[in-house]
Amino acid sequence: MGDVSEKREKFVKLAEGRAQVALEAIRKIGNLSNRRAYEYSDADIKKLIKALRDATSEVERKFSSSAENSSGNKFKL
């Protein structure tokens, strides 16, 4: 049973660290909303939000399925 506990500890450590990095990156994306510093269109924002939603949907799909399909899609305006 020690193996399960070690796997759980490893998951928790990695999940917490990676989630913290992802949340900070999302906060930084939110900082781009400052119109005094940046210029962007509604289309840019829709594309950005769609990419973020698609990425979270992919994470949900991976956790709800045993399928191992990885997509190396990169976000680009």
N, C-alpha and C positions, 0 to 999 in steps of 0.2 A: 504494500500500500504506500510505501515511501515514495515510489515513482510518481504516483498521482499527485501527492502533495508537492513534490518538486516541480512537476509540470504546472500546477496551479500557481505556485509562487513565481515561476518564470513568466507565466501569462500575465499575472497581475503587475509585475514589475515592468514588463515591456508595454502592456496596454496603457498603464498610467503615464509612462514617459512619452509614448508616441501620441496619445490623446492630448497631452499637455502641449506638445509641439504643434500639433494640428490646430488646436484651439487658439494658440498664440498667432499662428499664421492667418487664421480667419479674422482675428481682431485686427491684424495689420492690413488685411485686404479692406476691412471696414474703414480704416484710416484714409484710404484712397478716395473716399466720398467728399473730401475737402475740395470744393470747387475753386478755392483761392490758390490751391497748389497744383491742381490737376485738371485736365480737360478730358471729358469723355462723353460719349453719346448714350442714349437710352439703349441702343442696340448693343453697345459694349457691355452695359450692366446686365442686360438680359442674357447675353452669352456667358458672362462670368457666373451669374447666379445658376444658370442651367448646368454649367460644368461642375459647380459645387454640389448641386442636388444630385446630379448623375453619379458623382463619386460616392456620396453617402448612400445612394441607392445600391451601388455596387457592393459596398461594405455590408449592407443589410443582406443582400442576396448571398454573399459568400458565407455569412454566419447562419443563414437559414437553409443552406444547401451544402452537400458534401462535394459538389462539383468544384474542380480546381481550374477555373478559367480566369486567367489573368489578362487584363488589358493594359498595355503600356501606353495608353493615350496620354498625351500631354496637353495642357491647356495653352491655347494661343489665340490672341485677338486677331 
